[in-house]
Amino acid sequence: MRARTWALIAGAVLGLGVGRQLAVRRRRSHARELFHSRPPVRYRALSWIARHPSRRALDLLQRYVDWEPIPMLQRRGVMVLGRMSALMGRGDAA
């Protein structure tokens, strides 16, 4: 193979690795913000997690619903948890 081909392959692999790390960092950030002291930050994190369902998010949402002191946010968390449970095939999680 030519040097240009190897450089292209290396760039693609490096790009995939960097993209994956950024995605992991973003997911962790939103998971932390779900328990933030400011309600608007928690609402944004809840909205982001609702758009990115995963098995890990189900467990995180269950802990969040049990912890959330504001009834409106707690109801939203229950709603998101129910939708995600149905989507992921775990109807008993809500």
BALOBA-1460 file (C-alpha; in Angstrom, 3 decimals):
// residues 94
<rec num="1" residu="m" x="0.000" y="0.000" z="0.000"/>
<rec num="2" residu="r" x="1.030" y="3.528" z="-0.582"/>
<rec num="3" residu="a" x="1.892" y="5.947" z="2.197"/>
<rec num="4" residu="r" x="-1.179" y="8.043" z="1.445"/>
<rec num="5" residu="t" x="-3.454" y="5.027" z="2.011"/>
<rec num="6" residu="w" x="-1.825" y="4.226" z="5.340"/>
<rec num="7" residu="a" x="-2.127" y="7.849" z="6.426"/>
<rec num="8" residu="l" x="-5.818" y="7.828" z="5.531"/>
<rec num="9" residu="i" x="-6.414" y="4.596" z="7.465"/>
<rec num="10" residu="a" x="-4.468" y="5.897" z="10.477"/>
<rec num="11" residu="g" x="-6.426" y="9.162" z="10.405"/>
<rec num="12" residu="a" x="-9.737" y="7.316" z="10.281"/>
<rec num="13" residu="v" x="-8.802" y="5.052" z="13.197"/>
<rec num="14" residu="l" x="-7.552" y="8.011" z="15.219"/>
<rec num="15" residu="g" x="-10.739" y="9.943" z="14.454"/>
<rec num="16" residu="l" x="-12.904" y="7.040" z="15.598"/>
<rec num="17" residu="g" x="-10.923" y="6.736" z="18.825"/>
<rec num="18" residu="v" x="-11.160" y="10.444" z="19.606"/>
<rec num="19" residu="g" x="-14.885" y="10.475" z="18.774"/>
<rec num="20" residu="r" x="-15.526" y="7.554" z="21.112"/>
<rec num="21" residu="q" x="-13.649" y="9.227" z="23.949"/>
<rec num="22" residu="l" x="-15.619" y="12.441" z="23.477"/>
<rec num="23" residu="a" x="-18.896" y="10.498" z="23.524"/>
<rec num="24" residu="v" x="-17.934" y="8.712" z="26.752"/>
<rec num="25" residu="r" x="-16.913" y="12.011" z="28.351"/>
<rec num="26" residu="r" x="-20.200" y="13.627" z="27.338"/>
<rec num="27" residu="r" x="-22.274" y="10.736" z="28.714"/>
<rec num="28" residu="r" x="-20.417" y="10.875" z="32.048"/>
<rec num="29" residu="s" x="-20.890" y="14.626" z="32.205"/>
<rec num="30" residu="h" x="-24.643" y="14.335" z="31.773"/>
<rec num="31" residu="a" x="-24.812" y="11.525" z="34.322"/>
<rec num="32" residu="r" x="-23.092" y="13.788" z="36.881"/>
<rec num="33" residu="e" x="-25.313" y="16.731" z="35.992"/>
<rec num="34" residu="l" x="-28.402" y="14.633" z="36.683"/>
<rec num="35" residu="f" x="-27.588" y="15.071" z="40.403"/>
<rec num="36" residu="h" x="-26.467" y="18.720" z="40.143"/>
<rec num="37" residu="s" x="-27.630" y="21.204" z="42.796"/>
<rec num="38" residu="r" x="-29.345" y="23.475" z="40.226"/>
<rec num="39" residu="p" x="-32.690" y="22.223" z="38.863"/>
<rec num="40" residu="p" x="-32.248" y="23.649" z="35.312"/>
<rec num="41" residu="v" x="-29.012" y="21.694" z="34.942"/>
<rec num="42" residu="r" x="-30.774" y="18.526" z="36.098"/>
<rec num="43" residu="y" x="-33.608" y="19.163" z="33.627"/>
<rec num="44" residu="r" x="-31.159" y="19.529" z="30.718"/>
<rec num="45" residu="a" x="-29.315" y="16.361" z="31.742"/>
<rec num="46" residu="l" x="-32.609" y="14.482" z="32.009"/>
<rec num="47" residu="s" x="-33.609" y="15.650" z="28.538"/>
<rec num="48" residu="w" x="-30.278" y="14.558" z="27.077"/>
<rec num="49" residu="i" x="-30.476" y="11.135" z="28.715"/>
<rec num="50" residu="a" x="-34.041" y="10.733" z="27.411"/>
<rec num="51" residu="r" x="-32.719" y="11.147" z="23.865"/>
<rec num="52" residu="h" x="-29.893" y="8.622" z="24.393"/>
<rec num="53" residu="p" x="-31.413" y="5.440" z="25.890"/>
<rec num="54" residu="s" x="-29.185" y="2.685" z="27.242"/>
<rec num="55" residu="r" x="-29.257" y="-0.038" z="29.899"/>
<rec num="56" residu="r" x="-26.927" y="2.050" z="32.066"/>
<rec num="57" residu="a" x="-29.288" y="5.017" z="31.784"/>
<rec num="58" residu="l" x="-32.161" y="2.890" z="33.119"/>
<rec num="59" residu="d" x="-30.290" y="2.214" z="36.369"/>
<rec num="60" residu="l" x="-29.160" y="5.829" z="36.602"/>
<rec num="61" residu="l" x="-32.714" y="7.109" z="36.076"/>
<rec num="62" residu="q" x="-34.066" y="4.805" z="38.770"/>
<rec num="63" residu="r" x="-31.580" y="6.245" z="41.270"/>
<rec num="64" residu="y" x="-32.403" y="9.758" z="40.063"/>
<rec num="65" residu="v" x="-36.176" y="9.288" z="40.501"/>
<rec num="66" residu="d" x="-35.633" y="7.995" z="44.038"/>
<rec num="67" residu="w" x="-33.363" y="10.973" z="44.853"/>
<rec num="68" residu="e" x="-35.082" y="13.921" z="43.095"/>
<rec num="69" residu="p" x="-36.584" y="16.364" z="45.655"/>
<rec num="70" residu="i" x="-38.606" y="18.472" z="43.168"/>
<rec num="71" residu="p" x="-41.916" y="16.788" z="42.258"/>
<rec num="72" residu="m" x="-42.044" y="18.174" z="38.701"/>
<rec num="73" residu="l" x="-38.585" y="16.840" z="37.864"/>
<rec num="74" residu="q" x="-39.354" y="13.574" z="39.604"/>
<rec num="75" residu="r" x="-42.496" y="13.130" z="37.460"/>
<rec num="76" residu="r" x="-40.483" y="13.872" z="34.328"/>
<rec num="77" residu="g" x="-37.888" y="11.337" z="35.437"/>
<rec num="78" residu="v" x="-40.601" y="8.708" z="35.956"/>
<rec num="79" residu="m" x="-42.001" y="9.486" z="32.500"/>
<rec num="80" residu="v" x="-38.581" y="9.164" z="30.853"/>
<rec num="81" residu="l" x="-37.864" y="5.997" z="32.814"/>
<rec num="82" residu="g" x="-41.158" y="4.458" z="31.698"/>
<rec num="83" residu="r" x="-40.555" y="5.298" z="28.039"/>
<rec num="84" residu="m" x="-37.010" y="4.027" z="28.141"/>
<rec num="85" residu="s" x="-38.075" y="0.839" z="29.943"/>
<rec num="86" residu="a" x="-40.674" y="0.120" z="27.282"/>
<rec num="87" residu="l" x="-38.154" y="0.869" z="24.530"/>
<rec num="88" residu="m" x="-35.482" y="-1.346" z="26.050"/>
<rec num="89" residu="g" x="-37.921" y="-4.146" z="26.872"/>
<rec num="90" residu="r" x="-37.867" y="-3.834" z="30.660"/>
<rec num="91" residu="g" x="-41.424" y="-3.000" z="31.586"/>
<rec num="92" residu="d" x="-40.787" y="-3.685" z="35.277"/>
<rec num="93" residu="a" x="-38.240" y="-0.859" z="35.780"/>
<rec num="94" residu="a" x="-40.777" y="1.953" z="36.224"/>
